[in-house]
Amino acid sequence: MADPLELLLSRLDKVQGRGSRYKARCPAHDDRGPSLSVTEGDDGRILVHCFAGCDVHQVVSAVGLSVSDLFPP
């Protein structure tokens, strides 16, 4: 199974960052700039926050994933 962070980042556009903190264009709305924050927590779970207001369910479903894909196996 793919690493949750790599899996999500591979499906996003305009990804910037490194280590455990990234920003990208939100796939759940017509995003012109990077308004999506993606962070890997200490326990391996992926934290997703859209500054335009999209919730995590909208973000992951827009890239063909589910919320459970944001957690390590």
BELHUZI-V66143 format. One record per residue. N is the residue number from 1. RES is the residue in one small letter. SS is DSSP state (h for helix, s for strand, l for the rest). PHI is phi as a letter, one per 30 degrees, with the letter a starting at -180 (none if undefined). OMEGA is omega in degrees with one decimal (* if undefined). Layout:
n:N res:RES ss:SS phi:PHI omega:OMEGA
n:N res:RES ss:SS phi:PHI omega:OMEGA
//
This chain:
n:1 res:m ss:l phi:none omega:-177.9
n:2 res:a ss:l phi:d omega:174.3
n:3 res:d ss:l phi:d omega:-177.2
n:4 res:p ss:h phi:e omega:-179.3
n:5 res:l ss:h phi:d omega:179.9
n:6 res:e ss:h phi:d omega:179.5
n:7 res:l ss:h phi:d omega:-179.6
n:8 res:l ss:h phi:d omega:-177.3
n:9 res:l ss:h phi:d omega:-179.1
n:10 res:s ss:l phi:d omega:-178.3
n:11 res:r ss:l phi:c omega:-178.7
n:12 res:l ss:l phi:c omega:178.8
n:13 res:d ss:s phi:c omega:175.0
n:14 res:k ss:s phi:h omega:-179.1
n:15 res:v ss:s phi:d omega:176.6
n:16 res:q ss:s phi:b omega:177.1
n:17 res:g ss:s phi:k omega:177.8
n:18 res:r ss:s phi:a omega:-179.9
n:19 res:g ss:l phi:i omega:-178.4
n:20 res:s ss:l phi:c omega:-178.4
n:21 res:r ss:s phi:b omega:-178.0
n:22 res:y ss:s phi:b omega:168.4
n:23 res:k ss:s phi:b omega:-176.9
n:24 res:a ss:s phi:a omega:173.6
n:25 res:r ss:s phi:d omega:179.5
n:26 res:c ss:l phi:d omega:-179.2
n:27 res:p ss:l phi:d omega:-175.6
n:28 res:a ss:l phi:d omega:176.3
n:29 res:h ss:l phi:b omega:-179.5
n:30 res:d ss:l phi:d omega:-173.0
n:31 res:d ss:l phi:c omega:179.2
n:32 res:r ss:l phi:d omega:179.0
n:33 res:g ss:l phi:b omega:-178.8
n:34 res:p ss:l phi:d omega:178.7
n:35 res:s ss:l phi:c omega:-178.5
n:36 res:l ss:s phi:c omega:175.6
n:37 res:s ss:s phi:c omega:178.6
n:38 res:v ss:s phi:b omega:-177.9
n:39 res:t ss:s phi:b omega:175.1
n:40 res:e ss:s phi:c omega:178.9
n:41 res:g ss:l phi:d omega:-179.9
n:42 res:d ss:l phi:e omega:-179.0
n:43 res:d ss:l phi:c omega:177.1
n:44 res:g ss:l phi:j omega:178.3
n:45 res:r ss:l phi:d omega:-177.5
n:46 res:i ss:s phi:c omega:178.7
n:47 res:l ss:s phi:c omega:-176.1
n:48 res:v ss:s phi:b omega:177.9
n:49 res:h ss:s phi:b omega:175.4
n:50 res:c ss:s phi:c omega:-178.8
n:51 res:f ss:l phi:d omega:175.5
n:52 res:a ss:l phi:c omega:174.2
n:53 res:g ss:l phi:j omega:177.5
n:54 res:c ss:l phi:d omega:178.5
n:55 res:d ss:l phi:d omega:-174.3
n:56 res:v ss:h phi:e omega:179.5
n:57 res:h ss:h phi:d omega:178.3
n:58 res:q ss:h phi:d omega:-177.8
n:59 res:v ss:h phi:d omega:-176.3
n:60 res:v ss:h phi:d omega:179.5
n:61 res:s ss:h phi:d omega:178.5
n:62 res:a ss:h phi:d omega:178.3
n:63 res:v ss:l phi:c omega:175.1
n:64 res:g ss:l phi:i omega:178.3
n:65 res:l ss:l phi:c omega:173.5
n:66 res:s ss:l phi:b omega:-178.3
n:67 res:v ss:h phi:e omega:-179.8
n:68 res:s ss:h phi:d omega:177.6
n:69 res:d ss:h phi:d omega:-179.1
n:70 res:l ss:h phi:d omega:-178.8
n:71 res:f ss:l phi:c omega:178.1
n:72 res:p ss:l phi:d omega:-179.6
n:73 res:p ss:l phi:d omega:*
//
